[in-house]
């Protein structure tokens, strides 16, 4: 599954993604939950906890640009 950003805040926090394979929109919290549960569909992504208490989603570092989260 490949994600692209479909909504973000003024500060750049991605708040909604679109599954590029199905066109389905995925809220940030749902993506976080699925990644943290180890859903294999989200294997190319990881969550990052910031000191201010917020969590965001990013692509795991690898040599592939195909699975990068883009706007």
PDB file of N, CA, C, O and CB in Angstrom:
ATOM      1  N   UNK A   1       0.854  -1.177   0.000  1.00  0.00           N
ATOM      2  CA  UNK A   1       0.000   0.000   0.000  1.00  0.00           C
ATOM      3  C   UNK A   1       0.895   1.233   0.000  1.00  0.00           C
ATOM      4  O   UNK A   1       1.906   1.280   0.700  1.00  0.00           O
ATOM      5  CB  UNK A   1      -0.969   0.002   1.227  1.00  0.00           C
ATOM      6  N   UNK A   2       0.516   2.214  -0.782  1.00  0.00           N
ATOM      7  CA  UNK A   2       1.227   3.485  -0.834  1.00  0.00           C
ATOM      8  C   UNK A   2       0.297   4.588  -0.375  1.00  0.00           C
ATOM      9  O   UNK A   2      -0.854   4.664  -0.804  1.00  0.00           O
ATOM     10  CB  UNK A   2       1.761   3.772  -2.257  1.00  0.00           C
ATOM     11  N   UNK A   3       0.808   5.454   0.510  1.00  0.00           N
ATOM     12  CA  UNK A   3       0.032   6.574   1.028  1.00  0.00           C
ATOM     13  C   UNK A   3       0.524   7.881   0.445  1.00  0.00           C
ATOM     14  O   UNK A   3       1.723   8.070   0.240  1.00  0.00           O
ATOM     15  CB  UNK A   3       0.100   6.620   2.550  1.00  0.00           C
ATOM     16  N   UNK A   4      -0.393   8.767   0.182  1.00  0.00           N
ATOM     17  CA  UNK A   4      -0.099  10.162  -0.142  1.00  0.00           C
ATOM     18  C   UNK A   4      -0.906  11.031   0.809  1.00  0.00           C
ATOM     19  O   UNK A   4      -1.956  10.617   1.301  1.00  0.00           O
ATOM     20  CB  UNK A   4      -0.432  10.495  -1.646  1.00  0.00           C
ATOM     21  N   UNK A   5      -0.423  12.214   1.060  1.00  0.00           N
ATOM     22  CA  UNK A   5      -1.115  13.153   1.948  1.00  0.00           C
ATOM     23  C   UNK A   5      -2.308  13.753   1.217  1.00  0.00           C
ATOM     24  O   UNK A   5      -2.196  14.177   0.067  1.00  0.00           O
ATOM     25  CB  UNK A   5      -0.152  14.275   2.436  1.00  0.00           C
ATOM     26  N   UNK A   6      -3.458  13.784   1.900  1.00  0.00           N
ATOM     27  CA  UNK A   6      -4.629  14.436   1.308  1.00  0.00           C
ATOM     28  C   UNK A   6      -5.048  15.669   2.093  1.00  0.00           C
ATOM     29  O   UNK A   6      -5.741  16.537   1.562  1.00  0.00           O
ATOM     30  CB  UNK A   6      -5.792  13.458   1.230  1.00  0.00           C
ATOM     31  N   UNK A   7      -4.629  15.755   3.369  1.00  0.00           N
ATOM     32  CA  UNK A   7      -4.905  16.951   4.182  1.00  0.00           C
ATOM     33  C   UNK A   7      -3.761  17.171   5.160  1.00  0.00           C
ATOM     34  O   UNK A   7      -3.152  16.222   5.655  1.00  0.00           O
ATOM     35  CB  UNK A   7      -6.257  16.812   4.948  1.00  0.00           C
ATOM     36  N   UNK A   8      -3.482  18.443   5.427  1.00  0.00           N
ATOM     37  CA  UNK A   8      -2.478  18.779   6.433  1.00  0.00           C
ATOM     38  C   UNK A   8      -2.848  20.092   7.102  1.00  0.00           C
ATOM     39  O   UNK A   8      -3.611  20.893   6.561  1.00  0.00           O
ATOM     40  CB  UNK A   8      -1.069  18.867   5.802  1.00  0.00           C
ATOM     41  N   UNK A   9      -2.291  20.295   8.290  1.00  0.00           N
ATOM     42  CA  UNK A   9      -2.538  21.534   9.022  1.00  0.00           C
ATOM     43  C   UNK A   9      -1.661  22.642   8.452  1.00  0.00           C
ATOM     44  O   UNK A   9      -0.806  22.390   7.603  1.00  0.00           O
ATOM     45  CB  UNK A   9      -2.267  21.348  10.538  1.00  0.00           C
ATOM     46  N   UNK A  10      -1.875  23.863   8.921  1.00  0.00           N
ATOM     47  CA  UNK A  10      -1.055  25.001   8.478  1.00  0.00           C
ATOM     48  C   UNK A  10       0.407  24.806   8.847  1.00  0.00           C
ATOM     49  O   UNK A  10       1.294  25.339   8.179  1.00  0.00           O
ATOM     50  CB  UNK A  10      -1.574  26.306   9.088  1.00  0.00           C
ATOM     51  N   UNK A  11       0.667  24.037   9.920  1.00  0.00           N
ATOM     52  CA  UNK A  11       2.044  23.802  10.349  1.00  0.00           C
ATOM     53  C   UNK A  11       2.692  22.628   9.632  1.00  0.00           C
ATOM     54  O   UNK A  11       3.867  22.337   9.858  1.00  0.00           O
ATOM     55  CB  UNK A  11       2.085  23.566  11.835  1.00  0.00           C
ATOM     56  N   UNK A  12       1.934  21.944   8.764  1.00  0.00           N
ATOM     57  CA  UNK A  12       2.495  20.863   7.974  1.00  0.00           C
ATOM     58  C   UNK A  12       2.257  19.467   8.517  1.00  0.00           C
ATOM     59  O   UNK A  12       2.768  18.499   7.954  1.00  0.00           O
ATOM     60  CB  UNK A  12       3.928  21.071   7.840  1.00  0.00           C
ATOM     61  N   UNK A  13       1.489  19.332   9.601  1.00  0.00           N
ATOM     62  CA  UNK A  13       1.184  18.000  10.129  1.00  0.00           C
ATOM     63  C   UNK A  13       0.191  17.317   9.196  1.00  0.00           C
ATOM     64  O   UNK A  13      -0.887  17.852   8.935  1.00  0.00           O
ATOM     65  CB  UNK A  13       0.614  18.085  11.582  1.00  0.00           C
ATOM     66  N   UNK A  14       0.542  16.161   8.704  1.00  0.00           N
ATOM     67  CA  UNK A  14      -0.357  15.391   7.838  1.00  0.00           C
ATOM     68  C   UNK A  14      -1.494  14.835   8.681  1.00  0.00           C
ATOM     69  O   UNK A  14      -1.252  14.101   9.638  1.00  0.00           O
ATOM     70  CB  UNK A  14       0.406  14.239   7.109  1.00  0.00           C
ATOM     71  N   UNK A  15      -2.728  15.174   8.339  1.00  0.00           N
ATOM     72  CA  UNK A  15      -3.879  14.744   9.133  1.00  0.00           C
ATOM     73  C   UNK A  15      -4.757  13.730   8.417  1.00  0.00           C
ATOM     74  O   UNK A  15      -5.639  13.133   9.034  1.00  0.00           O
ATOM     75  CB  UNK A  15      -4.706  15.935   9.510  1.00  0.00           C
ATOM     76  N   UNK A  16      -4.528  13.529   7.125  1.00  0.00           N
ATOM     77  CA  UNK A  16      -5.287  12.538   6.373  1.00  0.00           C
ATOM     78  C   UNK A  16      -4.443  12.076   5.192  1.00  0.00           C
ATOM     79  O   UNK A  16      -3.712  12.854   4.578  1.00  0.00           O
ATOM     80  CB  UNK A  16      -6.654  13.116   5.892  1.00  0.00           C
ATOM     81  N   UNK A  17      -4.565  10.799   4.897  1.00  0.00           N
ATOM     82  CA  UNK A  17      -3.829  10.196   3.795  1.00  0.00           C
ATOM     83  C   UNK A  17      -4.814   9.557   2.842  1.00  0.00           C
ATOM     84  O   UNK A  17      -5.965   9.303   3.198  1.00  0.00           O
ATOM     85  CB  UNK A  17      -2.804   9.158   4.304  1.00  0.00           C
ATOM     86  N   UNK A  18      -4.354   9.299   1.624  1.00  0.00           N
ATOM     87  CA  UNK A  18      -5.156   8.535   0.668  1.00  0.00           C
ATOM     88  C   UNK A  18      -4.340   7.309   0.273  1.00  0.00           C
ATOM     89  O   UNK A  18      -3.163   7.414  -0.071  1.00  0.00           O
ATOM     90  CB  UNK A  18      -5.546   9.404  -0.598  1.00  0.00           C
ATOM     91  N   UNK A  19      -4.983   6.153   0.329  1.00  0.00           N
ATOM     92  CA  UNK A  19      -4.378   4.913  -0.119  1.00  0.00           C
ATOM     93  C   UNK A  19      -4.386   4.965  -1.641  1.00  0.00           C
ATOM     94  O   UNK A  19      -5.453   4.943  -2.254  1.00  0.00           O
ATOM     95  CB  UNK A  19      -5.143   3.643   0.437  1.00  0.00           C
ATOM     96  N   UNK A  20      -3.233   5.033  -2.245  1.00  0.00           N
ATOM     97  CA  UNK A  20      -3.138   5.218  -3.695  1.00  0.00           C
ATOM     98  C   UNK A  20      -3.586   3.978  -4.467  1.00  0.00           C
ATOM     99  O   UNK A  20      -3.862   4.062  -5.663  1.00  0.00           O
ATOM    100  CB  UNK A  20      -1.710   5.573  -4.082  1.00  0.00           C
ATOM    101  N   UNK A  21      -3.659   2.842  -3.802  1.00  0.00           N
ATOM    102  CA  UNK A  21      -4.114   1.626  -4.468  1.00  0.00           C
ATOM    103  C   UNK A  21      -5.635   1.559  -4.555  1.00  0.00           C
ATOM    104  O   UNK A  21      -6.182   1.045  -5.531  1.00  0.00           O
ATOM    105  CB  UNK A  21      -3.586   0.404  -3.741  1.00  0.00           C
ATOM    106  N   UNK A  22      -6.325   2.083  -3.527  1.00  0.00           N
ATOM    107  CA  UNK A  22      -7.792   1.962  -3.467  1.00  0.00           C
ATOM    108  C   UNK A  22      -8.519   3.291  -3.566  1.00  0.00           C
ATOM    109  O   UNK A  22      -9.713   3.316  -3.867  1.00  0.00           O
ATOM    110  CB  UNK A  22      -8.193   1.285  -2.193  1.00  0.00           C
ATOM    111  N   UNK A  23      -7.812   4.418  -3.314  1.00  0.00           N
ATOM    112  CA  UNK A  23      -8.450   5.730  -3.290  1.00  0.00           C
ATOM    113  C   UNK A  23      -9.117   6.042  -1.959  1.00  0.00           C
ATOM    114  O   UNK A  23      -9.716   7.106  -1.805  1.00  0.00           O
ATOM    115  CB  UNK A  23      -9.465   5.821  -4.390  1.00  0.00           C
ATOM    116  N   UNK A  24      -9.026   5.142  -1.005  1.00  0.00           N
ATOM    117  CA  UNK A  24      -9.656   5.315   0.307  1.00  0.00           C
ATOM    118  C   UNK A  24      -8.888   6.337   1.150  1.00  0.00           C
ATOM    119  O   UNK A  24      -7.658   6.328   1.183  1.00  0.00           O
ATOM    120  CB  UNK A  24      -9.734   3.964   1.048  1.00  0.00           C
ATOM    121  N   UNK A  25      -9.628   7.213   1.827  1.00  0.00           N
ATOM    122  CA  UNK A  25      -9.027   8.218   2.699  1.00  0.00           C
ATOM    123  C   UNK A  25      -8.884   7.649   4.105  1.00  0.00           C
ATOM    124  O   UNK A  25      -9.792   6.996   4.619  1.00  0.00           O
ATOM    125  CB  UNK A  25      -9.875   9.517   2.716  1.00  0.00           C
ATOM    126  N   UNK A  26      -7.725   7.907   4.723  1.00  0.00           N
ATOM    127  CA  UNK A  26      -7.387   7.342   6.026  1.00  0.00           C
ATOM    128  C   UNK A  26      -6.993   8.480   6.964  1.00  0.00           C
ATOM    129  O   UNK A  26      -6.005   9.170   6.713  1.00  0.00           O
ATOM    130  CB  UNK A  26      -6.235   6.292   5.905  1.00  0.00           C
ATOM    131  N   UNK A  27      -7.752   8.684   8.046  1.00  0.00           N
ATOM    132  CA  UNK A  27      -7.381   9.724   9.020  1.00  0.00           C
ATOM    133  C   UNK A  27      -6.066   9.384   9.711  1.00  0.00           C
ATOM    134  O   UNK A  27      -5.699   8.214   9.820  1.00  0.00           O
ATOM    135  CB  UNK A  27      -8.493   9.900  10.070  1.00  0.00           C
ATOM    136  N   UNK A  28      -5.370  10.396  10.171  1.00  0.00           N
ATOM    137  CA  UNK A  28      -4.086  10.226  10.841  1.00  0.00           C
ATOM    138  C   UNK A  28      -4.166   9.194  11.954  1.00  0.00           C
ATOM    139  O   UNK A  28      -3.330   8.292  12.013  1.00  0.00           O
ATOM    140  CB  UNK A  28      -3.605  11.552  11.401  1.00  0.00           C
ATOM    141  N   UNK A  29      -5.155   9.305  12.840  1.00  0.00           N
ATOM    142  CA  UNK A  29      -5.214   8.398  13.983  1.00  0.00           C
ATOM    143  C   UNK A  29      -5.387   6.948  13.547  1.00  0.00           C
ATOM    144  O   UNK A  29      -4.829   6.046  14.172  1.00  0.00           O
ATOM    145  CB  UNK A  29      -6.351   8.798  14.910  1.00  0.00           C
ATOM    146  N   UNK A  30      -6.139   6.717  12.505  1.00  0.00           N
ATOM    147  CA  UNK A  30      -6.305   5.352  12.006  1.00  0.00           C
ATOM    148  C   UNK A  30      -4.985   4.810  11.468  1.00  0.00           C
ATOM    149  O   UNK A  30      -4.647   3.650  11.701  1.00  0.00           O
ATOM    150  CB  UNK A  30      -7.383   5.305  10.911  1.00  0.00           C
ATOM    151  N   UNK A  31      -4.249   5.636  10.757  1.00  0.00           N
ATOM    152  CA  UNK A  31      -2.937   5.210  10.243  1.00  0.00           C
ATOM    153  C   UNK A  31      -1.997   4.904  11.402  1.00  0.00           C
ATOM    154  O   UNK A  31      -1.290   3.896  11.379  1.00  0.00           O
ATOM    155  CB  UNK A  31      -2.320   6.302   9.325  1.00  0.00           C
ATOM    156  N   UNK A  32      -1.984   5.765  12.413  1.00  0.00           N
ATOM    157  CA  UNK A  32      -1.144   5.541  13.595  1.00  0.00           C
ATOM    158  C   UNK A  32      -1.510   4.214  14.247  1.00  0.00           C
ATOM    159  O   UNK A  32      -0.631   3.405  14.547  1.00  0.00           O
ATOM    160  CB  UNK A  32      -1.298   6.702  14.612  1.00  0.00           C
ATOM    161  N   UNK A  33      -2.800   3.987  14.465  1.00  0.00           N
ATOM    162  CA  UNK A  33      -3.263   2.756  15.110  1.00  0.00           C
ATOM    163  C   UNK A  33      -2.824   1.526  14.322  1.00  0.00           C
ATOM    164  O   UNK A  33      -2.333   0.563  14.911  1.00  0.00           O
ATOM    165  CB  UNK A  33      -4.792   2.770  15.256  1.00  0.00           C
ATOM    166  N   UNK A  34      -2.988   1.542  13.020  1.00  0.00           N
ATOM    167  CA  UNK A  34      -2.652   0.387  12.185  1.00  0.00           C
ATOM    168  C   UNK A  34      -1.142   0.114  12.172  1.00  0.00           C
ATOM    169  O   UNK A  34      -0.718  -1.041  12.203  1.00  0.00           O
ATOM    170  CB  UNK A  34      -3.154   0.610  10.754  1.00  0.00           C
ATOM    171  N   UNK A  35      -0.348   1.164  12.127  1.00  0.00           N
ATOM    172  CA  UNK A  35       1.110   1.012  12.157  1.00  0.00           C
ATOM    173  C   UNK A  35       1.536   0.432  13.501  1.00  0.00           C
ATOM    174  O   UNK A  35       2.344  -0.496  13.549  1.00  0.00           O
ATOM    175  CB  UNK A  35       1.818   2.373  11.902  1.00  0.00           C
ATOM    176  N   UNK A  36       1.000   0.969  14.585  1.00  0.00           N
ATOM    177  CA  UNK A  36       1.392   0.512  15.911  1.00  0.00           C
ATOM    178  C   UNK A  36       0.906  -0.903  16.219  1.00  0.00           C
ATOM    179  O   UNK A  36       1.506  -1.600  17.037  1.00  0.00           O
ATOM    180  CB  UNK A  36       0.867   1.463  16.950  1.00  0.00           C
ATOM    181  N   UNK A  37      -0.179  -1.330  15.566  1.00  0.00           N
ATOM    182  CA  UNK A  37      -0.666  -2.710  15.716  1.00  0.00           C
ATOM    183  C   UNK A  37       0.131  -3.695  14.870  1.00  0.00           C
ATOM    184  O   UNK A  37      -0.020  -4.908  15.018  1.00  0.00           O
ATOM    185  CB  UNK A  37      -2.140  -2.789  15.338  1.00  0.00           C
ATOM    186  N   UNK A  38       0.978  -3.180  13.986  1.00  0.00           N
ATOM    187  CA  UNK A  38       1.788  -4.041  13.133  1.00  0.00           C
ATOM    188  C   UNK A  38       1.078  -4.539  11.889  1.00  0.00           C
ATOM    189  O   UNK A  38       1.448  -5.575  11.336  1.00  0.00           O
ATOM    190  CB  UNK A  38       2.256  -5.200  13.912  1.00  0.00           C
ATOM    191  N   UNK A  39       0.058  -3.812  11.443  1.00  0.00           N
ATOM    192  CA  UNK A  39      -0.657  -4.200  10.229  1.00  0.00           C
ATOM    193  C   UNK A  39       0.343  -4.269   9.067  1.00  0.00           C
ATOM    194  O   UNK A  39       0.990  -3.270   8.752  1.00  0.00           O
ATOM    195  CB  UNK A  39      -1.819  -3.192   9.913  1.00  0.00           C
ATOM    196  N   UNK A  40       0.474  -5.446   8.427  1.00  0.00           N
ATOM    197  CA  UNK A  40       1.471  -5.587   7.352  1.00  0.00           C
ATOM    198  C   UNK A  40       1.226  -4.681   6.152  1.00  0.00           C
ATOM    199  O   UNK A  40       2.158  -4.429   5.388  1.00  0.00           O
ATOM    200  CB  UNK A  40       1.502  -7.005   6.883  1.00  0.00           C
ATOM    201  N   UNK A  41       0.021  -4.187   5.961  1.00  0.00           N
ATOM    202  CA  UNK A  41      -0.233  -3.256   4.857  1.00  0.00           C
ATOM    203  C   UNK A  41       0.518  -1.938   5.052  1.00  0.00           C
ATOM    204  O   UNK A  41       0.759  -1.209   4.090  1.00  0.00           O
ATOM    205  CB  UNK A  41      -1.738  -2.986   4.726  1.00  0.00           C
ATOM    206  N   UNK A  42       0.885  -1.635   6.298  1.00  0.00           N
ATOM    207  CA  UNK A  42       1.570  -0.385   6.632  1.00  0.00           C
ATOM    208  C   UNK A  42       3.057  -0.612   6.896  1.00  0.00           C
ATOM    209  O   UNK A  42       3.691   0.198   7.572  1.00  0.00           O
ATOM    210  CB  UNK A  42       0.919   0.264   7.853  1.00  0.00           C
ATOM    211  N   UNK A  43       3.621  -1.702   6.371  1.00  0.00           N
ATOM    212  CA  UNK A  43       4.999  -2.086   6.692  1.00  0.00           C
ATOM    213  C   UNK A  43       6.051  -1.072   6.241  1.00  0.00           C
ATOM    214  O   UNK A  43       7.172  -1.089   6.749  1.00  0.00           O
ATOM    215  CB  UNK A  43       5.302  -3.411   6.070  1.00  0.00           C
ATOM    216  N   UNK A  44       5.718  -0.203   5.312  1.00  0.00           N
ATOM    217  CA  UNK A  44       6.687   0.785   4.827  1.00  0.00           C
ATOM    218  C   UNK A  44       6.631   2.101   5.607  1.00  0.00           C
ATOM    219  O   UNK A  44       7.314   3.063   5.254  1.00  0.00           O
ATOM    220  CB  UNK A  44       6.446   1.061   3.355  1.00  0.00           C
ATOM    221  N   UNK A  45       5.820   2.142   6.666  1.00  0.00           N
ATOM    222  CA  UNK A  45       5.618   3.377   7.420  1.00  0.00           C
ATOM    223  C   UNK A  45       5.891   3.164   8.901  1.00  0.00           C
ATOM    224  O   UNK A  45       5.826   2.041   9.400  1.00  0.00           O
ATOM    225  CB  UNK A  45       4.196   3.899   7.220  1.00  0.00           C
ATOM    226  N   UNK A  46       6.199   4.255   9.598  1.00  0.00           N
ATOM    227  CA  UNK A  46       6.438   4.204  11.030  1.00  0.00           C
ATOM    228  C   UNK A  46       5.868   5.456  11.677  1.00  0.00           C
ATOM    229  O   UNK A  46       5.634   6.465  11.012  1.00  0.00           O
ATOM    230  CB  UNK A  46       7.946   4.064  11.336  1.00  0.00           C
ATOM    231  N   UNK A  47       5.647   5.373  12.993  1.00  0.00           N
ATOM    232  CA  UNK A  47       5.171   6.539  13.732  1.00  0.00           C
ATOM    233  C   UNK A  47       6.335   7.145  14.497  1.00  0.00           C
ATOM    234  O   UNK A  47       7.284   6.454  14.867  1.00  0.00           O
ATOM    235  CB  UNK A  47       4.013   6.162  14.696  1.00  0.00           C
ATOM    236  N   UNK A  48       6.244   8.439  14.724  1.00  0.00           N
ATOM    237  CA  UNK A  48       7.260   9.170  15.479  1.00  0.00           C
ATOM    238  C   UNK A  48       6.534   9.996  16.527  1.00  0.00           C
ATOM    239  O   UNK A  48       5.614  10.748  16.205  1.00  0.00           O
ATOM    240  CB  UNK A  48       8.146  10.080  14.543  1.00  0.00           C
ATOM    241  N   UNK A  49       6.949   9.856  17.788  1.00  0.00           N
ATOM    242  CA  UNK A  49       6.382  10.642  18.887  1.00  0.00           C
ATOM    243  C   UNK A  49       7.255  11.862  19.129  1.00  0.00           C
ATOM    244  O   UNK A  49       8.462  11.740  19.337  1.00  0.00           O
ATOM    245  CB  UNK A  49       6.259   9.791  20.185  1.00  0.00           C
ATOM    246  N   UNK A  50       6.642  13.031  19.099  1.00  0.00           N
ATOM    247  CA  UNK A  50       7.361  14.279  19.324  1.00  0.00           C
ATOM    248  C   UNK A  50       7.324  14.652  20.809  1.00  0.00           C
ATOM    249  O   UNK A  50       6.431  14.210  21.532  1.00  0.00           O
ATOM    250  CB  UNK A  50       6.758  15.414  18.466  1.00  0.00           C
ATOM    251  N   UNK A  51       8.280  15.457  21.268  1.00  0.00           N
ATOM    252  CA  UNK A  51       8.295  15.881  22.668  1.00  0.00           C
ATOM    253  C   UNK A  51       7.028  16.621  23.105  1.00  0.00           C
ATOM    254  O   UNK A  51       6.696  16.622  24.291  1.00  0.00           O
ATOM    255  CB  UNK A  51       9.485  16.759  22.906  1.00  0.00           C
ATOM    256  N   UNK A  52       6.316  17.251  22.163  1.00  0.00           N
ATOM    257  CA  UNK A  52       5.110  17.998  22.524  1.00  0.00           C
ATOM    258  C   UNK A  52       3.890  17.089  22.685  1.00  0.00           C
ATOM    259  O   UNK A  52       2.789  17.566  22.963  1.00  0.00           O
ATOM    260  CB  UNK A  52       4.823  19.056  21.472  1.00  0.00           C
ATOM    261  N   UNK A  53       4.090  15.763  22.509  1.00  0.00           N
ATOM    262  CA  UNK A  53       3.004  14.812  22.709  1.00  0.00           C
ATOM    263  C   UNK A  53       2.285  14.388  21.442  1.00  0.00           C
ATOM    264  O   UNK A  53       1.454  13.481  21.483  1.00  0.00           O
ATOM    265  CB  UNK A  53       2.025  15.386  23.639  1.00  0.00           C
ATOM    266  N   UNK A  54       2.582  15.017  20.330  1.00  0.00           N
ATOM    267  CA  UNK A  54       1.906  14.623  19.088  1.00  0.00           C
ATOM    268  C   UNK A  54       2.677  13.481  18.408  1.00  0.00           C
ATOM    269  O   UNK A  54       3.868  13.284  18.647  1.00  0.00           O
ATOM    270  CB  UNK A  54       1.777  15.843  18.124  1.00  0.00           C
ATOM    271  N   UNK A  55       1.975  12.754  17.573  1.00  0.00           N
ATOM    272  CA  UNK A  55       2.560  11.633  16.841  1.00  0.00           C
ATOM    273  C   UNK A  55       2.309  11.860  15.357  1.00  0.00           C
ATOM    274  O   UNK A  55       1.232  12.302  14.959  1.00  0.00           O
ATOM    275  CB  UNK A  55       1.962  10.260  17.315  1.00  0.00           C
ATOM    276  N   UNK A  56       3.309  11.554  14.549  1.00  0.00           N
ATOM    277  CA  UNK A  56       3.109  11.664  13.111  1.00  0.00           C
ATOM    278  C   UNK A  56       3.567  10.391  12.417  1.00  0.00           C
ATOM    279  O   UNK A  56       4.224   9.542  13.021  1.00  0.00           O
ATOM    280  CB  UNK A  56       3.858  12.879  12.550  1.00  0.00           C
ATOM    281  N   UNK A  57       3.219  10.270  11.161  1.00  0.00           N
ATOM    282  CA  UNK A  57       3.542   9.108  10.340  1.00  0.00           C
ATOM    283  C   UNK A  57       4.567   9.523   9.298  1.00  0.00           C
ATOM    284  O   UNK A  57       4.468  10.591   8.695  1.00  0.00           O
ATOM    285  CB  UNK A  57       2.268   8.517   9.666  1.00  0.00           C
ATOM    286  N   UNK A  58       5.555   8.656   9.097  1.00  0.00           N
ATOM    287  CA  UNK A  58       6.523   8.896   8.025  1.00  0.00           C
ATOM    288  C   UNK A  58       6.882   7.573   7.364  1.00  0.00           C
ATOM    289  O   UNK A  58       6.640   6.497   7.911  1.00  0.00           O
ATOM    290  CB  UNK A  58       7.798   9.599   8.571  1.00  0.00           C
ATOM    291  N   UNK A  59       7.457   7.679   6.195  1.00  0.00           N
ATOM    292  CA  UNK A  59       7.944   6.504   5.485  1.00  0.00           C
ATOM    293  C   UNK A  59       9.199   6.008   6.187  1.00  0.00           C
ATOM    294  O   UNK A  59      10.003   6.805   6.669  1.00  0.00           O
ATOM    295  CB  UNK A  59       8.229   6.822   3.983  1.00  0.00           C
ATOM    296  N   UNK A  60       9.366   4.682   6.244  1.00  0.00           N
ATOM    297  CA  UNK A  60      10.611   4.128   6.764  1.00  0.00           C
ATOM    298  C   UNK A  60      11.714   4.442   5.772  1.00  0.00           C
ATOM    299  O   UNK A  60      11.505   4.411   4.559  1.00  0.00           O
ATOM    300  CB  UNK A  60      10.497   2.590   7.012  1.00  0.00           C
ATOM    301  N   UNK A  61      12.869   4.739   6.293  1.00  0.00           N
ATOM    302  CA  UNK A  61      14.006   5.057   5.430  1.00  0.00           C
ATOM    303  C   UNK A  61      14.437   3.818   4.655  1.00  0.00           C
ATOM    304  O   UNK A  61      14.763   2.786   5.241  1.00  0.00           O
ATOM    305  CB  UNK A  61      15.187   5.611   6.260  1.00  0.00           C
ATOM    306  N   UNK A  62      14.433   3.935   3.354  1.00  0.00           N
ATOM    307  CA  UNK A  62      14.946   2.904   2.470  1.00  0.00           C
ATOM    308  C   UNK A  62      15.319   3.582   1.159  1.00  0.00           C
ATOM    309  O   UNK A  62      15.181   4.798   1.031  1.00  0.00           O
ATOM    310  CB  UNK A  62      13.899   1.752   2.250  1.00  0.00           C
ATOM    311  N   UNK A  63      15.774   2.833   0.216  1.00  0.00           N
ATOM    312  CA  UNK A  63      16.229   3.432  -1.037  1.00  0.00           C
ATOM    313  C   UNK A  63      15.106   3.631  -2.043  1.00  0.00           C
ATOM    314  O   UNK A  63      15.349   4.126  -3.144  1.00  0.00           O
ATOM    315  CB  UNK A  63      17.300   2.580  -1.649  1.00  0.00           C
ATOM    316  N   UNK A  64      13.882   3.254  -1.687  1.00  0.00           N
ATOM    317  CA  UNK A  64      12.756   3.356  -2.605  1.00  0.00           C
ATOM    318  C   UNK A  64      12.023   4.678  -2.445  1.00  0.00           C
ATOM    319  O   UNK A  64      11.667   5.052  -1.327  1.00  0.00           O
ATOM    320  CB  UNK A  64      11.795   2.203  -2.389  1.00  0.00           C
ATOM    321  N   UNK A  65      11.795   5.381  -3.519  1.00  0.00           N
ATOM    322  CA  UNK A  65      10.981   6.596  -3.483  1.00  0.00           C
ATOM    323  C   UNK A  65       9.512   6.250  -3.697  1.00  0.00           C
ATOM    324  O   UNK A  65       8.634   7.074  -3.440  1.00  0.00           O
ATOM    325  CB  UNK A  65      11.458   7.607  -4.551  1.00  0.00           C
ATOM    326  N   UNK A  66       9.241   5.025  -4.170  1.00  0.00           N
ATOM    327  CA  UNK A  66       7.889   4.580  -4.485  1.00  0.00           C
ATOM    328  C   UNK A  66       6.975   4.601  -3.269  1.00  0.00           C
ATOM    329  O   UNK A  66       5.778   4.850  -3.414  1.00  0.00           O
ATOM    330  CB  UNK A  66       7.927   3.189  -5.069  1.00  0.00           C
ATOM    331  N   UNK A  67       7.501   4.345  -2.069  1.00  0.00           N
ATOM    332  CA  UNK A  67       6.657   4.271  -0.885  1.00  0.00           C
ATOM    333  C   UNK A  67       6.757   5.515  -0.007  1.00  0.00           C
ATOM    334  O   UNK A  67       6.309   5.487   1.140  1.00  0.00           O
ATOM    335  CB  UNK A  67       7.019   3.056  -0.080  1.00  0.00           C
ATOM    336  N   UNK A  68       7.322   6.585  -0.506  1.00  0.00           N
ATOM    337  CA  UNK A  68       7.398   7.823   0.265  1.00  0.00           C
ATOM    338  C   UNK A  68       6.027   8.504   0.332  1.00  0.00           C
ATOM    339  O   UNK A  68       5.241   8.460  -0.615  1.00  0.00           O
ATOM    340  CB  UNK A  68       8.440   8.777  -0.353  1.00  0.00           C
ATOM    341  N   UNK A  69       5.770   9.127   1.468  1.00  0.00           N
ATOM    342  CA  UNK A  69       4.538   9.883   1.618  1.00  0.00           C
ATOM    343  C   UNK A  69       4.751  11.245   0.971  1.00  0.00           C
ATOM    344  O   UNK A  69       5.661  11.978   1.359  1.00  0.00           O
ATOM    345  CB  UNK A  69       4.126  10.023   3.125  1.00  0.00           C
ATOM    346  N   UNK A  70       3.936  11.586   0.005  1.00  0.00           N
ATOM    347  CA  UNK A  70       4.096  12.836  -0.725  1.00  0.00           C
ATOM    348  C   UNK A  70       2.792  13.606  -0.751  1.00  0.00           C
ATOM    349  O   UNK A  70       1.723  13.028  -0.554  1.00  0.00           O
ATOM    350  CB  UNK A  70       4.583  12.573  -2.146  1.00  0.00           C
ATOM    351  N   UNK A  71       2.866  14.859  -0.984  1.00  0.00           N
ATOM    352  CA  UNK A  71       1.691  15.732  -1.130  1.00  0.00           C
ATOM    353  C   UNK A  71       1.499  15.995  -2.587  1.00  0.00           C
ATOM    354  O   UNK A  71       0.570  16.707  -2.969  1.00  0.00           O
ATOM    355  CB  UNK A  71       1.846  17.066  -0.343  1.00  0.00           C
TER     356      UNK A  71
END
